[in-house]
Amino acid sequence: MNTELDSRPLADLEQDAIARVEEEFARRARGVKPWTPSEYVDRIEQVHIRYNHRRQWLRTHEQETAS
């Protein structure tokens, strides 16, 4: 991962990931097989889950290093 990205807040990175999903949704909407609304919501949910796991991992490791 790029160090410049590492220094950005996790919430900003999450918003960027959501924006990429929205761009892909728009791109596919113009194509042959667009995402259904449920596929779109699933992709957004996956982004939130991934970043929630990352937050949990950071909290866990923060506690380990503090010990």
Contacts in CASP RR format, 6 or more apart in sequence:
PFRMAT RR
TARGET T0000
AUTHOR 0000-0000-0000
METHOD contacts of the structure
MODEL  1
MNTELDSRPLADLEQDAIARVEEEFARRARGVKPWTPSEYVDRIEQVHIR
YNHRRQWLRTHEQETAS
5 13 0 8 1.000
10 51 0 8 1.000
10 54 0 8 1.000
10 55 0 8 1.000
10 58 0 8 1.000
13 51 0 8 1.000
14 47 0 8 1.000
14 48 0 8 1.000
14 51 0 8 1.000
17 47 0 8 1.000
17 50 0 8 1.000
17 51 0 8 1.000
18 44 0 8 1.000
18 47 0 8 1.000
21 40 0 8 1.000
21 43 0 8 1.000
21 44 0 8 1.000
21 47 0 8 1.000
24 35 0 8 1.000
24 43 0 8 1.000
25 34 0 8 1.000
25 35 0 8 1.000
25 40 0 8 1.000
25 43 0 8 1.000
28 34 0 8 1.000
28 35 0 8 1.000
29 35 0 8 1.000
35 43 0 8 1.000
END
